[in-house]
Amino acid sequence: YRRSAENIANKCRNGQWKLCVIAAEGDKTEPNYFTTFQAEYREAFEKANLHVEFLDKKSEHSDPKYVEETLSKFCDELEGRYDIQEYDELWFVTDTDDYHNRNGIILKLRKQCSEKPNYYLALSNPCFEIWLMLHFVSLDGSIREYVGEDVPEDLSIKNHIEAMPIKRRPQICKRLLHHIHKNPPELYKKYIQKIREAIPRGRELGD
């Protein structure tokens, strides 16, 4: 992270740029999503004096503790070159998955965010694919179109997922997402183009 930290320090130390750093759990989907997000909005970010930095966690392990380690290491590299300002944002992006196996580290991240106003937690329940679905559909919509006619017509996507055992939900979400987006060309660009549709759908879900 040394070169990246030095570049950020040189760009942001004059206090006129806002820094937004994202550390995410996945090693494929999340990096593809956030690097496409950076590329698609780069010009708008530059005009707004906003620098968005996505951190590659350098690990194939899917675990929120590696998200914490990635962001912590980056901040250590940044120390002495740039002082985090009150308007900067540092984001943990992770999943609940089987929450009982992650309870401790998730509570630790929540505590860190409550104690440090620059830190934020984006928690997907059960997985990041839920957020991706919202780019295309509302989870209150019928599941029948995506899993066949052997389910009640009024069964929603959300209720279908919640009816599954906790440990099966992430895999169910991944398969369901594929049926929903139908793998169009330049899929990740499609996601980014639909962010404004996903945000209000996400807010409707609540916590």
C-alpha positions as CSV (number, residue, x, y, z in Angstrom):
1,Y,0.0,0.0,0.0
2,R,3.0,2.3,0.2
3,R,2.8,3.8,-3.2
4,S,-1.0,4.2,-3.0
5,A,-0.7,5.9,0.4
6,E,2.0,8.3,-0.8
7,N,-0.2,9.2,-3.8
8,I,-3.2,9.9,-1.6
9,A,-1.1,11.9,0.8
10,N,0.2,14.1,-2.0
11,K,-3.2,14.6,-3.4
12,C,-5.2,15.2,-0.2
13,R,-2.9,16.8,2.3
14,N,-3.9,20.3,1.2
15,G,-7.3,19.7,2.9
16,Q,-9.3,20.5,-0.3
17,W,-10.0,16.9,-1.2
18,K,-12.3,14.5,0.6
19,L,-10.9,10.9,0.9
20,C,-13.2,7.9,0.8
21,V,-11.5,4.5,1.4
22,I,-13.3,1.2,0.9
23,A,-12.1,-2.2,2.2
24,A,-14.4,-5.0,1.1
25,E,-14.6,-8.7,1.9
26,G,-14.9,-10.5,-1.4
27,D,-12.0,-11.2,-3.8
28,K,-13.9,-11.1,-7.1
29,T,-17.4,-9.6,-7.0
30,E,-16.7,-6.6,-4.7
31,P,-13.4,-5.7,-6.4
32,N,-15.1,-5.8,-9.8
33,Y,-18.0,-3.7,-8.5
34,F,-16.0,-1.0,-6.7
35,T,-13.3,-0.7,-9.4
36,T,-16.0,-0.2,-12.0
37,F,-17.6,2.3,-9.7
38,Q,-14.3,4.2,-9.5
39,A,-13.8,4.2,-13.2
40,E,-17.4,5.2,-14.1
41,Y,-17.5,8.1,-11.7
42,R,-13.9,9.2,-11.9
43,E,-14.6,12.5,-13.7
44,A,-17.4,13.4,-11.4
45,F,-15.3,12.6,-8.3
46,E,-12.5,14.8,-9.7
47,K,-14.9,17.7,-10.2
48,A,-16.2,17.2,-6.6
49,N,-12.6,17.0,-5.2
50,L,-13.4,13.5,-4.0
51,H,-10.8,10.7,-4.0
52,V,-12.2,7.2,-3.8
53,E,-9.7,4.4,-3.0
54,F,-10.7,0.8,-3.2
55,L,-8.3,-1.5,-1.3
56,D,-7.5,-5.0,-2.5
57,K,-7.3,-7.1,0.7
58,K,-4.6,-9.4,-0.8
59,S,-6.3,-12.5,0.6
60,E,-8.6,-15.1,-0.9
61,H,-10.2,-15.7,2.5
62,S,-13.7,-14.4,2.8
63,D,-13.8,-13.1,6.4
64,P,-14.5,-9.7,7.9
65,K,-11.3,-9.9,10.0
66,Y,-9.3,-9.5,6.8
67,V,-11.3,-6.4,5.9
68,E,-10.3,-4.9,9.2
69,E,-6.7,-5.9,8.7
70,T,-6.6,-4.4,5.2
71,L,-8.0,-1.0,6.3
72,S,-5.8,-0.9,9.4
73,K,-2.7,-1.6,7.4
74,F,-3.6,1.1,4.9
75,C,-4.1,3.6,7.7
76,D,-0.7,2.7,9.2
77,E,0.9,3.3,5.8
78,L,-0.9,6.6,5.6
79,E,0.2,7.7,9.0
80,G,2.8,10.4,9.0
81,R,2.0,11.3,5.4
82,Y,-1.6,12.4,5.8
83,D,-3.8,13.1,8.8
84,I,-7.4,11.8,8.4
85,Q,-9.7,14.7,8.4
86,E,-13.2,14.8,10.0
87,Y,-14.8,14.8,6.6
88,D,-12.9,11.8,5.3
89,E,-14.6,8.4,5.3
90,L,-13.2,4.9,5.9
91,W,-15.5,2.0,5.0
92,F,-15.7,-1.6,6.0
93,V,-17.8,-3.6,3.5
94,T,-18.7,-7.1,4.7
95,D,-21.4,-9.8,5.0
96,T,-23.2,-11.4,7.9
97,D,-23.3,-14.9,6.2
98,D,-23.7,-17.3,9.1
99,Y,-23.8,-14.6,11.7
100,H,-22.9,-16.8,14.7
101,N,-19.5,-17.4,13.2
102,R,-18.9,-13.7,12.6
103,N,-20.6,-12.2,15.6
104,G,-17.4,-11.2,17.4
105,I,-15.7,-9.4,14.6
106,I,-18.9,-7.7,13.4
107,L,-19.5,-6.3,16.9
108,K,-15.9,-5.2,16.9
109,L,-16.3,-3.3,13.7
110,R,-19.6,-1.8,14.9
111,K,-17.8,-0.6,18.1
112,Q,-14.9,0.8,16.1
113,C,-17.4,2.8,13.9
114,S,-19.2,4.1,17.0
115,E,-15.9,5.3,18.5
116,K,-14.4,6.8,15.4
117,P,-16.6,9.2,13.4
118,N,-14.6,8.6,10.2
119,Y,-15.4,4.9,10.2
120,Y,-18.5,3.3,8.6
121,L,-19.8,-0.2,8.2
122,A,-21.7,-1.4,5.2
123,L,-23.2,-4.8,6.3
124,S,-25.0,-7.0,3.8
125,N,-27.4,-9.5,5.2
126,P,-26.6,-12.2,4.3
127,C,-24.3,-11.3,1.5
128,F,-23.2,-8.6,-1.0
129,E,-25.4,-10.2,-3.7
130,I,-28.4,-8.8,-1.9
131,W,-27.2,-5.3,-2.7
132,L,-26.6,-6.4,-6.3
133,M,-30.1,-7.7,-6.7
134,L,-31.5,-4.4,-5.6
135,H,-30.0,-2.8,-8.8
136,F,-32.5,-4.8,-10.8
137,V,-35.5,-5.6,-8.6
138,S,-37.2,-4.9,-5.3
139,L,-37.0,-7.8,-2.9
140,D,-40.7,-7.4,-2.3
141,G,-41.3,-8.6,-5.9
142,S,-42.5,-12.1,-6.7
143,I,-39.9,-14.9,-6.7
144,R,-41.9,-17.1,-9.1
145,E,-40.3,-15.6,-12.3
146,Y,-36.9,-16.6,-11.1
147,V,-37.4,-20.1,-9.6
148,G,-40.4,-21.5,-11.6
149,E,-44.0,-22.0,-10.9
150,D,-43.7,-24.4,-8.0
151,V,-43.9,-21.6,-5.5
152,P,-46.9,-19.4,-4.5
153,E,-47.3,-16.4,-6.8
154,D,-47.4,-14.0,-3.8
155,L,-44.1,-15.3,-2.3
156,S,-41.6,-12.4,-2.4
157,I,-37.9,-12.7,-3.1
158,K,-37.2,-11.6,0.5
159,N,-39.4,-14.1,2.1
160,H,-38.0,-16.9,-0.1
161,I,-34.5,-16.1,1.1
162,E,-35.5,-15.8,4.7
163,A,-37.3,-19.2,4.6
164,M,-34.0,-20.9,3.8
165,P,-31.6,-22.2,6.5
166,I,-29.1,-19.5,7.5
167,K,-26.1,-21.3,6.2
168,R,-27.7,-21.8,2.8
169,R,-28.8,-18.2,2.2
170,P,-25.6,-16.8,0.7
171,Q,-25.5,-19.6,-2.0
172,I,-29.2,-19.2,-2.7
173,C,-28.6,-15.4,-3.2
174,K,-25.8,-16.0,-5.6
175,R,-27.8,-18.4,-7.7
176,L,-30.9,-16.1,-7.6
177,L,-28.8,-13.1,-8.6
178,H,-27.7,-14.9,-11.8
179,H,-31.4,-15.5,-12.7
180,I,-32.3,-11.9,-12.0
181,H,-29.6,-10.1,-14.0
182,K,-29.4,-12.7,-16.8
183,N,-25.7,-11.9,-17.2
184,P,-25.9,-9.0,-19.7
185,P,-22.8,-7.7,-21.5
186,E,-20.7,-5.4,-19.3
187,L,-22.6,-6.5,-16.2
188,Y,-20.7,-4.4,-13.7
189,K,-21.3,-1.3,-15.8
190,K,-25.0,-2.2,-15.7
191,Y,-24.8,-2.3,-11.9
192,I,-23.2,1.1,-11.7
193,Q,-25.7,2.6,-14.1
194,K,-28.5,1.4,-11.8
195,I,-27.2,2.5,-8.4
196,R,-29.8,5.3,-8.2
197,E,-32.5,2.6,-8.5
198,A,-30.8,0.3,-5.9
199,I,-30.5,3.0,-3.1
200,P,-34.2,3.6,-2.5
201,R,-34.9,-0.2,-2.7
202,G,-32.2,-0.7,0.0
203,R,-33.7,2.0,2.2
204,E,-37.1,0.3,2.0
205,L,-35.5,-2.9,3.6
206,G,-34.5,-1.1,6.7
207,D,-31.9,-2.8,9.0
